[in-house]
Amino acid sequence: ILDDPDLKDIDPTVLKHCHAAAATCILEAGKQKADISAISTCLEDCKLDKERIEQFCTEYQKNKDALEILLGSIGRSPLHITDVSWRLEYQIKNNQLHKTYQPSYLVTLNVEKNDSGSHPDVSFSCTMEQLQDLVGKLKDAAKSLERATQM
């Protein structure tokens, strides 16, 4: 889009915002299975002219089936973590055979496999400081969720 000669006089930031807005509109319309009249009404509320609304709706209608298939393949929710396992690992030597004695943690997040697509468990390695940072952020998230549910 940024290389299009017809759009060279438009500020790239504005162009990116317009692209994001159009993508959001298309995705929400597909997610809600909106019909053309609902989309037209929404775009009229955004002050688009009739010609652009008709062009948008025509293109949307042509690609609606492919969009719904794509959205269906993505899934409906993020993975659900069911368990965590970890183990301590010591790196004794590096590639140059120098002694390092660096401890690290190998963490595995077991995820729920609730849909047709299978998701492998998520594994990563981290230092003690990184693990402490992760635990702190998880505690903050849990406190925020607890406060939100008490309101």
DSSP file (Angstrom, degrees, kcal/mol; ACC not computed):
  #  RESIDUE AA STRUCTURE BP1 BP2  ACC     N-H-->O    O-->H-N    N-H-->O    O-->H-N    TCO  KAPPA ALPHA  PHI   PSI    X-CA   Y-CA   Z-CA
    1    1 A I    >         0   0    0      0, 0.0     3,-1.4     0, 0.0     6,-0.2   0.000 360.0 360.0 360.0 -41.8    0.0    0.0    0.0
    2    2 A L  T 3   +     0   0    0      1,-0.3    13,-0.0     3,-0.0    14,-0.0   0.736 360.0  53.8 -67.6 -20.3    2.8    2.4    0.9
    3    3 A D  T 3  S+     0   0    0      3,-0.0    -1,-0.3     2,-0.0     5,-0.1   0.507  78.0 116.6 -90.1  -5.1    4.4    1.9   -2.5
    4    4 A D    X   -     0   0    0     -3,-1.4     3,-1.3     1,-0.2     4,-0.2  -0.487  61.2-145.8 -67.6 124.3    1.2    2.8   -4.5
    5    5 A P  G >  S+     0   0    0      0, 0.0     3,-0.9     0, 0.0     4,-0.2   0.785  96.8  61.0 -64.1 -26.3    1.9    5.9   -6.6
    6    6 A D  G 3  S+     0   0    0      1,-0.2     3,-0.3     2,-0.1    -2,-0.1   0.737 108.8  43.6 -70.5 -20.4   -1.7    7.1   -6.1
    7    7 A L  G X  S+     0   0    0     -3,-1.3     3,-1.6    -6,-0.2    -1,-0.2   0.279  79.5 105.6-107.3  10.2   -1.2    7.2   -2.3
    8    8 A K  T <  S+     0   0    0     -3,-0.9    -1,-0.2     1,-0.3    -2,-0.1   0.758  77.3  55.7 -65.1 -25.0    2.2    8.9   -2.3
    9    9 A D  T 3  S+     0   0    0     -3,-0.3     2,-0.4    -4,-0.2    -1,-0.3   0.504  89.8  92.8 -86.1  -3.7    0.8   12.2   -1.1
   10   10 A I  S <  S-     0   0    0     -3,-1.6    -3,-0.0     1,-0.1     5,-0.0  -0.746  89.4-104.8 -94.4 137.3   -0.9   10.7    1.9
   11   11 A D     >  -     0   0    0     -2,-0.4     4,-2.3     1,-0.1     3,-0.3  -0.365  26.2-133.1 -56.9 128.4    0.9   10.7    5.3
   12   12 A P  H  > S+     0   0    0      0, 0.0     4,-2.3     0, 0.0     5,-0.2   0.822 105.1  55.1 -57.4 -33.2    2.1    7.0    5.9
   13   13 A T  H  > S+     0   0    0      2,-0.2     4,-2.2     1,-0.2     5,-0.2   0.923 108.9  46.6 -66.0 -43.7    0.8    7.1    9.5
   14   14 A V  H  > S+     0   0    0     -3,-0.3     4,-2.4     1,-0.2    -1,-0.2   0.905 111.5  52.6 -63.4 -41.2   -2.7    8.1    8.3
   15   15 A L  H  X S+     0   0    0     -4,-2.3     4,-2.3     1,-0.2    -2,-0.2   0.904 109.1  49.0 -61.4 -42.8   -2.5    5.4    5.6
   16   16 A K  H  X S+     0   0    0     -4,-2.3     4,-2.5     2,-0.2    -1,-0.2   0.897 110.8  50.4 -64.9 -40.6   -1.6    2.8    8.3
   17   17 A H  H  X S+     0   0    0     -4,-2.2     4,-2.3     2,-0.2    -2,-0.2   0.898 110.9  49.1 -63.8 -40.2   -4.5    3.9   10.5
   18   18 A C  H  X S+     0   0    0     -4,-2.4     4,-2.5     2,-0.2    -2,-0.2   0.903 111.0  49.9 -65.4 -41.1   -6.9    3.7    7.6
   19   19 A H  H  X S+     0   0    0     -4,-2.3     4,-2.5     2,-0.2    -2,-0.2   0.920 111.6  48.3 -63.2 -44.1   -5.6    0.2    6.7
   20   20 A A  H  X S+     0   0    0     -4,-2.5     4,-2.4     2,-0.2    -2,-0.2   0.897 111.8  49.9 -63.9 -40.1   -6.1   -0.9   10.3
   21   21 A A  H  X S+     0   0    0     -4,-2.3     4,-2.3     2,-0.2    -2,-0.2   0.913 112.1  47.1 -65.5 -42.6   -9.6    0.5   10.5
   22   22 A A  H  X S+     0   0    0     -4,-2.5     4,-2.5     2,-0.2    -2,-0.2   0.913 112.6  49.6 -65.2 -42.5  -10.6   -1.2    7.2
   23   23 A A  H  X S+     0   0    0     -4,-2.5     4,-2.6     2,-0.2    -2,-0.2   0.904 111.6  49.2 -63.1 -41.2   -9.1   -4.5    8.4
   24   24 A T  H  X S+     0   0    0     -4,-2.4     4,-2.7     2,-0.2     5,-0.2   0.915 110.8  50.0 -63.8 -43.2  -11.0   -4.2   11.7
   25   25 A C  H  X S+     0   0    0     -4,-2.3     4,-2.3     2,-0.2    -2,-0.2   0.922 112.8  46.5 -60.7 -45.4  -14.2   -3.4   10.0
   26   26 A I  H  X S+     0   0    0     -4,-2.5     4,-2.4     2,-0.2    -2,-0.2   0.926 114.0  47.3 -64.7 -45.5  -13.8   -6.4    7.6
   27   27 A L  H  X S+     0   0    0     -4,-2.6     4,-2.7     2,-0.2    -2,-0.2   0.912 113.4  47.6 -64.3 -42.5  -12.9   -8.8   10.5
   28   28 A E  H  X S+     0   0    0     -4,-2.7     4,-2.5     2,-0.2    -1,-0.2   0.901 111.4  51.0 -66.0 -39.7  -15.8   -7.7   12.7
   29   29 A A  H  X>S+     0   0    0     -4,-2.3     5,-2.5    -5,-0.2     4,-0.6   0.920 113.8  45.1 -62.5 -42.6  -18.2   -7.9    9.8
   30   30 A G  H ><5S+     0   0    0     -4,-2.4     3,-0.5     3,-0.2    -2,-0.2   0.899 113.2  49.8 -66.6 -40.8  -17.0  -11.5    9.2
   31   31 A K  H 3<5S+     0   0    0     -4,-2.7    -2,-0.2     1,-0.2    -1,-0.2   0.884 116.5  41.2 -65.5 -38.7  -17.1  -12.4   12.8
   32   32 A Q  H 3<5S-     0   0    0     -4,-2.5    -1,-0.2    -5,-0.2    -2,-0.2   0.489 105.0-128.9 -86.2  -4.0  -20.6  -11.1   13.3
   33   33 A K  T <<5 -     0   0    0     -4,-0.6    -3,-0.2    -3,-0.5    -4,-0.1   0.915  41.1-170.9  52.5  45.6  -21.7  -12.6    9.9
   34   34 A A      < -     0   0    0     -5,-2.5    -1,-0.2    -6,-0.2     2,-0.1  -0.357  14.8-131.7 -69.9 144.1  -23.1   -9.1    9.1
   35   35 A D     >  -     0   0    0     -3,-0.1     4,-2.1     1,-0.1     3,-0.3  -0.422  30.4 -98.0 -89.1 172.5  -25.3   -8.7    6.1
   36   36 A I  H  > S+     0   0    0      1,-0.2     4,-2.8     2,-0.2     5,-0.2   0.846 121.3  55.3 -61.5 -36.5  -24.8   -5.9    3.5
   37   37 A S  H  > S+     0   0    0      2,-0.2     4,-2.3     1,-0.2    -1,-0.2   0.894 108.6  48.0 -66.8 -37.8  -27.4   -3.7    5.0
   38   38 A A  H  > S+     0   0    0     -3,-0.3     4,-2.2     2,-0.2    -2,-0.2   0.908 113.8  47.3 -67.4 -41.0  -25.8   -3.7    8.4
   39   39 A I  H  X S+     0   0    0     -4,-2.1     4,-2.6     2,-0.2     5,-0.2   0.923 111.8  50.5 -65.2 -43.9  -22.4   -3.0    6.9
   40   40 A S  H  X S+     0   0    0     -4,-2.8     4,-2.4     1,-0.2    -2,-0.2   0.917 110.1  49.8 -60.3 -44.1  -23.8   -0.2    4.8
   41   41 A T  H  X S+     0   0    0     -4,-2.3     4,-2.1     2,-0.2    -1,-0.2   0.919 111.3  49.1 -61.4 -44.1  -25.5    1.4    7.8
   42   42 A C  H  X S+     0   0    0     -4,-2.2     4,-1.0     1,-0.2    -2,-0.2   0.921 112.9  46.4 -61.8 -44.9  -22.3    1.2    9.8
   43   43 A L  H  <>S+     0   0    0     -4,-2.6     5,-2.0     1,-0.2    -1,-0.2   0.832 109.4  54.7 -69.9 -31.8  -20.3    2.8    7.0
   44   44 A E  H ><5S+     0   0    0     -4,-2.4     3,-1.7     1,-0.2    -1,-0.2   0.890 104.8  54.4 -65.2 -38.7  -22.9    5.5    6.5
   45   45 A D  H 3<5S+     0   0    0     -4,-2.1    -1,-0.2     1,-0.3    -2,-0.2   0.781 103.7  56.3 -63.7 -26.0  -22.6    6.4   10.2
   46   46 A C  T 3<5S-     0   0    0     -4,-1.0    -1,-0.3    -5,-0.1    -2,-0.2   0.354 120.0-113.9 -86.3   4.9  -18.8    6.8    9.5
   47   47 A K  T < 5 +     0   0    0     -3,-1.7     2,-0.2     1,-0.2    -3,-0.2   0.773  60.1 156.2  69.9  29.9  -19.7    9.4    6.8
   48   48 A L      < -     0   0    0     -5,-2.0    -1,-0.2     1,-0.1     2,-0.1  -0.607  45.3-109.9 -81.1 148.8  -18.5    7.4    3.8
   49   49 A D     >  -     0   0    0     -2,-0.2     4,-2.1     1,-0.1     3,-0.3  -0.386  26.6-108.5 -78.9 160.9  -20.1    8.3    0.5
   50   50 A K  H  > S+     0   0    0      1,-0.2     4,-2.7     2,-0.2     5,-0.2   0.851 115.1  55.8 -57.3 -40.8  -22.5    6.0   -1.3
   51   51 A E  H  > S+     0   0    0      1,-0.2     4,-2.2     2,-0.2    -1,-0.2   0.916 110.2  44.6 -62.0 -43.6  -20.1    5.1   -4.1
   52   52 A R  H  > S+     0   0    0     -3,-0.3     4,-2.8     2,-0.2    -1,-0.2   0.880 112.1  52.9 -69.1 -37.0  -17.4    3.9   -1.6
   53   53 A I  H  X S+     0   0    0     -4,-2.1     4,-2.8     2,-0.2    -2,-0.2   0.929 110.4  47.5 -63.0 -44.8  -19.9    2.0    0.4
   54   54 A E  H  X S+     0   0    0     -4,-2.7     4,-2.3     2,-0.2    -2,-0.2   0.911 113.2  48.1 -62.5 -42.7  -21.2    0.2   -2.6
   55   55 A Q  H  X S+     0   0    0     -4,-2.2     4,-2.3    -5,-0.2     5,-0.2   0.919 113.1  48.2 -64.2 -43.6  -17.6   -0.7   -3.7
   56   56 A F  H  X S+     0   0    0     -4,-2.8     4,-2.8     1,-0.2    -2,-0.2   0.940 113.0  47.6 -61.4 -47.9  -16.7   -1.9   -0.2
   57   57 A C  H  X S+     0   0    0     -4,-2.8     4,-2.6     2,-0.2    -1,-0.2   0.869 110.4  52.3 -63.8 -37.5  -19.9   -4.0    0.0
   58   58 A T  H  X S+     0   0    0     -4,-2.3     4,-2.0    -5,-0.2    -1,-0.2   0.947 113.4  43.2 -62.8 -48.5  -19.3   -5.5   -3.4
   59   59 A E  H  X S+     0   0    0     -4,-2.3     4,-1.5     2,-0.2    -2,-0.2   0.891 114.1  51.5 -65.0 -39.4  -15.7   -6.5   -2.6
   60   60 A Y  H  X S+     0   0    0     -4,-2.8     4,-0.8    -5,-0.2     3,-0.2   0.932 109.3  49.9 -63.0 -44.9  -16.8   -7.8    0.8
   61   61 A Q  H >< S+     0   0    0     -4,-2.6     3,-0.5     1,-0.2     4,-0.4   0.878 108.7  53.0 -62.5 -38.0  -19.6   -9.9   -0.7
   62   62 A K  H 3< S+     0   0    0     -4,-2.0    -1,-0.2     1,-0.2     4,-0.2   0.848 120.3  32.8 -64.8 -33.6  -17.1  -11.4   -3.2
   63   63 A N  H 3X S+     0   0    0     -4,-1.5     4,-2.3    -3,-0.2    -1,-0.2   0.317  88.0 103.2-106.9   6.8  -14.7  -12.5   -0.5
   64   64 A K  H <X S+     0   0    0     -4,-0.8     4,-2.5    -3,-0.5     5,-0.2   0.904  81.3  48.4 -60.6 -45.7  -17.2  -13.2    2.3
   65   65 A D  H  > S+     0   0    0     -4,-0.4     4,-2.0     1,-0.2    -1,-0.2   0.921 113.1  47.3 -63.1 -44.0  -17.0  -17.0    2.0
   66   66 A A  H  > S+     0   0    0     -4,-0.2     4,-2.3     1,-0.2    -1,-0.2   0.884 111.7  52.0 -64.4 -38.0  -13.2  -17.1    2.0
   67   67 A L  H  X S+     0   0    0     -4,-2.3     4,-2.9     2,-0.2     5,-0.2   0.919 109.0  49.2 -63.8 -44.6  -13.1  -14.7    5.0
   68   68 A E  H  X S+     0   0    0     -4,-2.5     4,-2.1     2,-0.2    -1,-0.2   0.877 111.4  49.7 -65.1 -37.1  -15.5  -16.9    7.0
   69   69 A I  H  X S+     0   0    0     -4,-2.0     4,-1.5     2,-0.2    -1,-0.2   0.924 112.5  47.8 -65.4 -43.8  -13.3  -20.0    6.2
   70   70 A L  H  X S+     0   0    0     -4,-2.3     4,-1.0     1,-0.2     3,-0.2   0.927 112.6  47.7 -63.3 -45.5  -10.2  -18.1    7.3
   71   71 A L  H  X S+     0   0    0     -4,-2.9     4,-1.0     1,-0.2     3,-0.4   0.872 110.0  53.7 -64.2 -35.9  -11.8  -16.9   10.5
   72   72 A G  H  < S+     0   0    0     -4,-2.1    -1,-0.2     1,-0.2    -2,-0.2   0.817 105.9  53.2 -67.3 -30.1  -13.0  -20.4   11.3
   73   73 A S  H  < S+     0   0    0     -4,-1.5    -1,-0.2    -3,-0.2    -2,-0.2   0.717  99.6  63.4 -78.5 -19.6   -9.6  -21.8   10.9
   74   74 A I  H  < S-     0   0    0     -4,-1.0    -1,-0.2    -3,-0.4    -2,-0.2   0.883 104.4-125.3 -72.9 -37.6   -8.1  -19.4   13.4
   75   75 A G     <  -     0   0    0     -4,-1.0    -1,-0.2     1,-0.1    -2,-0.1  -0.375  10.1 -99.0 109.3 167.1  -10.1  -20.6   16.4
   76   76 A R  S    S+     0   0    0      1,-0.2    -1,-0.1    -2,-0.1    -3,-0.0   0.676  92.1  13.7-102.2 -19.9  -12.3  -18.9   18.8
   77   77 A S  S    S-     0   0    0     -3,-0.1    -1,-0.2     3,-0.0     3,-0.1  -0.978  81.3 -89.6-152.1 162.1  -10.1  -18.4   21.9
   78   78 A P        -     0   0    0      0, 0.0    -2,-0.1     0, 0.0    -3,-0.0  -0.243  61.5 -77.4 -68.9 164.6   -6.5  -18.5   23.0
   79   79 A L        -     0   0    0      1,-0.1     2,-0.6    32,-0.0    34,-0.1  -0.283  43.3-131.6 -61.5 147.3   -5.0  -21.6   24.3
   80   80 A H        -     0   0    0     32,-0.4    32,-3.1    -3,-0.1     2,-0.4  -0.912  14.1-137.7-106.5 119.3   -5.9  -22.6   27.8
   81   81 A I  E     +A  111   0A   0     -2,-0.6    30,-0.3    30,-0.2     3,-0.1  -0.633  25.8 173.7 -78.3 125.5   -3.0  -23.5   30.1
   82   82 A T  E     +     0   0A   0     28,-3.1     2,-0.3    -2,-0.4    29,-0.2   0.691  61.4   0.6-104.7 -25.0   -3.8  -26.6   32.2
   83   83 A D  E     -A  110   0A   0     27,-1.4    27,-3.1     2,-0.0     2,-0.4  -0.990  55.1-144.9-160.4 159.1   -0.5  -27.4   33.9
   84   84 A V  E     -A  109   0A   0     -2,-0.3     2,-0.3    25,-0.2    25,-0.2  -0.998  15.2-178.6-131.0 134.5    3.1  -26.2   34.2
   85   85 A S  E     +A  108   0A   0     23,-2.6    23,-3.2    -2,-0.4     2,-0.3  -0.957   7.1 175.7-128.5 153.2    6.2  -28.3   34.6
   86   86 A W  E     -A  107   0A   0     -2,-0.3     2,-0.3    21,-0.2    21,-0.2  -0.972  12.7-167.0-149.9 161.5    9.8  -27.2   35.0
   87   87 A R  E     -A  106   0A   0     19,-1.6    19,-2.9    -2,-0.3     2,-0.4  -0.988  26.4-116.4-150.8 150.9   13.2  -28.5   35.6
   88   88 A L  E     -A  105   0A   0     -2,-0.3     2,-0.4    17,-0.2    17,-0.2  -0.706  31.2-170.1 -88.4 135.7   16.5  -26.9   36.5
   89   89 A E  E     -A  104   0A   0     15,-3.4    15,-2.9    -2,-0.4     2,-0.5  -0.983   9.9-152.3-129.1 137.8   19.3  -27.2   34.0
   90   90 A Y  E     -A  103   0A   0     -2,-0.4     2,-0.8    13,-0.2    11,-0.1  -0.939   6.1-150.5-110.6 129.0   23.0  -26.4   34.4
   91   91 A Q  E     +A  102   0A   0     11,-2.7    11,-2.0    -2,-0.5    10,-0.5  -0.878  18.9 176.9 -94.6 113.1   25.1  -25.3   31.4
   92   92 A I  E     +     0   0A   0     -2,-0.8     8,-2.7     1,-0.2     9,-0.5   0.870  63.6  14.5 -87.3 -39.8   28.6  -26.5   32.4
   93   93 A K  E     -A   99   0A   0      6,-0.3    -1,-0.2     7,-0.2     6,-0.2  -0.963  67.5-140.6-135.4 152.3   30.5  -25.6   29.2
   94   94 A N    >   -     0   0    0      4,-1.8     3,-2.0    -2,-0.3     6,-0.0  -0.316  47.3 -79.5 -98.0-171.6   29.8  -23.4   26.2
   95   95 A N  T 3  S+     0   0    0      1,-0.3    -1,-0.0     2,-0.1    -2,-0.0   0.777 131.3  53.9 -62.7 -27.1   30.6  -24.0   22.5
   96   96 A Q  T 3  S-     0   0    0      2,-0.1    -1,-0.3     1,-0.0     3,-0.1   0.279 118.1-112.2 -91.0  12.0   34.2  -22.9   23.1
   97   97 A L    <   +     0   0    0     -3,-2.0     2,-0.3     1,-0.2    -2,-0.1   0.701  68.3 146.3  64.7  23.4   34.5  -25.5   26.0
   98   98 A H        -     0   0    0      1,-0.0    -4,-1.8     2,-0.0     2,-0.3  -0.706  56.2-110.6 -85.0 142.2   34.8  -22.7   28.6
   99   99 A K  E     +A   93   0A   0     -2,-0.3    -6,-0.3    -6,-0.2    -7,-0.1  -0.565  46.5 161.0 -73.4 131.6   33.3  -23.6   31.9
  100  100 A T  E     -     0   0A   0     -8,-2.7    -8,-0.2    -2,-0.3    -7,-0.2   0.716  23.3-162.0-120.8 -39.7   30.2  -21.5   32.6
  101  101 A Y  E     +     0   0A   0    -10,-0.5    -9,-0.2    -9,-0.5    -2,-0.1   0.920  28.6 165.3  50.7  52.1   28.1  -23.1   35.3
  102  102 A Q  E     -A   91   0A   0    -11,-2.0   -11,-2.7    -9,-0.0     2,-0.2  -0.875  26.7-147.2-101.0 119.0   25.0  -21.2   34.4
  103  103 A P  E     +A   90   0A   0      0, 0.0    25,-0.4     0, 0.0     2,-0.3  -0.591  23.9 169.2 -80.1 146.5   21.7  -22.4   35.8
  104  104 A S  E     -A   89   0A   0    -15,-2.9   -15,-3.4    -2,-0.2     2,-0.4  -0.963  28.4-121.5-147.5 164.1   18.5  -22.0   33.7
  105  105 A Y  E     -AB  88 126A   0     21,-3.3    21,-2.1    -2,-0.3     2,-0.7  -0.915   8.9-150.8-112.5 134.0   15.0  -23.3   33.9
  106  106 A L  E     -AB  87 125A   0    -19,-2.9   -19,-1.6    -2,-0.4     2,-0.4  -0.923  23.1-169.7-100.5 115.1   13.2  -25.4   31.3
  107  107 A V  E     -AB  86 124A   0     17,-3.0    17,-2.4    -2,-0.7     2,-0.5  -0.888   9.5-167.6-111.9 135.3    9.5  -24.6   31.6
  108  108 A T  E     -AB  85 123A   0    -23,-3.2   -23,-2.6    -2,-0.4     2,-0.6  -0.987   7.1-156.8-123.9 124.0    6.8  -26.4   29.8
  109  109 A L  E     -AB  84 122A   0     13,-3.6    13,-2.1    -2,-0.5     2,-0.5  -0.889  12.8-146.6 -98.6 117.4    3.2  -25.1   29.6
  110  110 A N  E     -A   83   0A   0    -27,-3.1   -28,-3.1    -2,-0.6   -27,-1.4  -0.737  19.5-158.1 -84.4 127.5    0.7  -27.9   29.0
  111  111 A V  E     -A   81   0A   0     -2,-0.5     2,-0.3   -30,-0.3   -30,-0.2  -0.796  19.1-108.4-111.8 150.5   -2.2  -26.5   26.9
  112  112 A E        -     0   0    0    -32,-3.1     2,-0.9    -2,-0.3   -32,-0.4  -0.547  19.9-149.4 -74.9 134.8   -5.8  -27.8   26.6
  113  113 A K        +     0   0    0     -2,-0.3    -1,-0.1     1,-0.2     5,-0.1  -0.710  39.7 147.7-105.4  79.3   -6.5  -29.4   23.2
  114  114 A N        +     0   0    0     -2,-0.9     2,-0.2   -34,-0.0    -1,-0.2   0.551  52.8  53.1 -96.4  -8.5  -10.2  -28.5   22.9
  115  115 A D  S    S-     0   0    0      2,-0.4   -40,-0.0    -3,-0.2     0, 0.0  -0.582  97.0 -91.2-118.7-176.0  -10.6  -28.0   19.2
  116  116 A S  S    S+     0   0    0     -2,-0.2     2,-0.3     2,-0.1    -1,-0.0   0.825 103.4  79.3 -67.7 -31.5   -9.9  -30.1   16.1
  117  117 A G  S    S-     0   0    0    -44,-0.0    -2,-0.4     1,-0.0     2,-0.4  -0.588  81.2-131.6 -78.7 137.7   -6.4  -28.6   15.7
  118  118 A S        -     0   0    0     -2,-0.3    -2,-0.1    -4,-0.1    -5,-0.1  -0.733  16.5-157.5 -93.3 138.6   -3.8  -30.0   17.9
  119  119 A H        -     0   0    0     -2,-0.4    -8,-0.2    -8,-0.1     3,-0.1  -0.954  12.5-134.8-115.9 124.3   -1.5  -27.7   19.8
  120  120 A P        -     0   0    0      0, 0.0     0, 0.0     0, 0.0     0, 0.0  -0.392  36.9 -91.1 -72.0 155.9    1.9  -28.8   21.1
  121  121 A D        -     0   0    0      1,-0.1     2,-0.6    -2,-0.1   -11,-0.2  -0.312  42.5-115.8 -62.1 151.7    2.9  -27.9   24.6
  122  122 A V  E     -B  109   0A   0    -13,-2.1   -13,-3.6    -3,-0.1     2,-0.4  -0.821  37.3-177.8 -96.4 123.3    4.8  -24.6   24.9
  123  123 A S  E     +B  108   0A   0     -2,-0.6     2,-0.3   -15,-0.2   -15,-0.2  -0.941   7.8 160.3-123.4 144.2    8.3  -24.9   26.1
  124  124 A F  E     -B  107   0A   0    -17,-2.4   -17,-3.0    -2,-0.4     2,-0.4  -0.984  29.4-130.2-154.9 162.0   11.0  -22.3   26.8
  125  125 A S  E     +B  106   0A   0     -2,-0.3     2,-0.3   -19,-0.2   -19,-0.2  -0.913  31.2 166.7-114.9 141.8   14.2  -21.8   28.7
  126  126 A C  E     -B  105   0A   0    -21,-2.1   -21,-3.3    -2,-0.4     2,-0.1  -0.984  32.8-110.6-151.2 160.5   14.8  -18.8   31.0
  127  127 A T     >  -     0   0    0     -2,-0.3     4,-2.4   -23,-0.2     5,-0.2  -0.323  42.7-100.6 -82.1 172.7   17.2  -17.6   33.7
  128  128 A M  H  > S+     0   0    0    -25,-0.4     4,-2.6     1,-0.2     5,-0.2   0.904 124.2  51.6 -62.4 -40.5   16.2  -17.3   37.3
  129  129 A E  H  > S+     0   0    0      1,-0.2     4,-2.3     2,-0.2    -1,-0.2   0.914 110.5  47.9 -63.5 -42.5   15.7  -13.5   36.9
  130  130 A Q  H  > S+     0   0    0      2,-0.2     4,-2.3     1,-0.2    -1,-0.2   0.892 112.2  49.6 -65.1 -39.3   13.5  -14.0   33.9
  131  131 A L  H  X S+     0   0    0     -4,-2.4     4,-2.6     2,-0.2    -2,-0.2   0.910 110.5  49.9 -66.5 -41.5   11.4  -16.6   35.7
  132  132 A Q  H  X S+     0   0    0     -4,-2.6     4,-2.4     2,-0.2    -2,-0.2   0.896 110.6  50.7 -62.4 -39.6   11.0  -14.3   38.7
  133  133 A D  H  X S+     0   0    0     -4,-2.3     4,-2.3     2,-0.2    -2,-0.2   0.913 110.7  49.0 -62.9 -43.6    9.9  -11.6   36.4
  134  134 A L  H  X S+     0   0    0     -4,-2.3     4,-2.3     2,-0.2    -2,-0.2   0.926 111.4  48.7 -61.8 -46.0    7.4  -13.9   34.8
  135  135 A V  H  X S+     0   0    0     -4,-2.6     4,-2.3     1,-0.2    -2,-0.2   0.906 110.9  51.4 -62.0 -41.6    6.0  -15.0   38.2
  136  136 A G  H  X S+     0   0    0     -4,-2.4     4,-2.2     1,-0.2    -1,-0.2   0.908 110.6  47.8 -61.7 -42.4    5.7  -11.4   39.3
  137  137 A K  H  X S+     0   0    0     -4,-2.3     4,-2.3     2,-0.2    -1,-0.2   0.875 110.9  51.3 -67.3 -37.2    3.8  -10.5   36.1
  138  138 A L  H  X S+     0   0    0     -4,-2.3     4,-2.4     2,-0.2    -2,-0.2   0.897 109.6  50.1 -66.2 -39.4    1.5  -13.5   36.6
  139  139 A K  H  X S+     0   0    0     -4,-2.3     4,-2.4     2,-0.2    -2,-0.2   0.910 110.6  50.2 -63.7 -41.8    0.8  -12.4   40.2
  140  140 A D  H  X S+     0   0    0     -4,-2.2     4,-2.4     1,-0.2    -2,-0.2   0.911 110.9  49.1 -61.3 -42.3    0.0   -8.9   39.0
  141  141 A A  H  X S+     0   0    0     -4,-2.3     4,-2.4     1,-0.2    -2,-0.2   0.904 110.5  50.5 -64.4 -40.8   -2.4  -10.2   36.4
  142  142 A A  H  X S+     0   0    0     -4,-2.4     4,-2.3     2,-0.2    -2,-0.2   0.898 111.1  48.7 -64.7 -40.1   -4.1  -12.4   39.0
  143  143 A K  H  X S+     0   0    0     -4,-2.4     4,-2.6     2,-0.2    -2,-0.2   0.912 111.0  50.3 -64.9 -42.4   -4.5   -9.5   41.4
  144  144 A S  H  X S+     0   0    0     -4,-2.4     4,-2.3     1,-0.2    -2,-0.2   0.912 111.8  47.8 -62.3 -42.6   -5.9   -7.3   38.6
  145  145 A L  H  X S+     0   0    0     -4,-2.4     4,-2.0     2,-0.2    -1,-0.2   0.897 111.1  51.1 -64.8 -40.6   -8.4  -10.1   37.7
  146  146 A E  H  X S+     0   0    0     -4,-2.3     4,-1.1     2,-0.2    -2,-0.2   0.922 111.4  47.2 -63.5 -43.7   -9.4  -10.5   41.3
  147  147 A R  H  X S+     0   0    0     -4,-2.6     4,-0.7     1,-0.2     3,-0.4   0.902 110.9  52.5 -63.1 -40.5  -10.0   -6.7   41.7
  148  148 A A  H >< S+     0   0    0     -4,-2.3     3,-0.5     1,-0.2    -1,-0.2   0.863 108.8  49.2 -66.1 -35.3  -12.0   -6.7   38.5
  149  149 A T  H 3< S+     0   0    0     -4,-2.0    -1,-0.2     1,-0.2    -2,-0.2   0.707 105.1  59.0 -78.2 -18.1  -14.3   -9.5   39.6
  150  150 A Q  H 3<        0   0    0     -4,-1.1    -1,-0.2    -3,-0.4    -2,-0.2   0.631 360.0 360.0 -83.4 -14.0  -15.0   -7.8   43.0
  151  151 A M    <<        0   0    0     -4,-0.7    -1,-0.2    -3,-0.5    -2,-0.1   0.488 360.0 360.0 -74.7 360.0  -16.4   -4.7   41.4
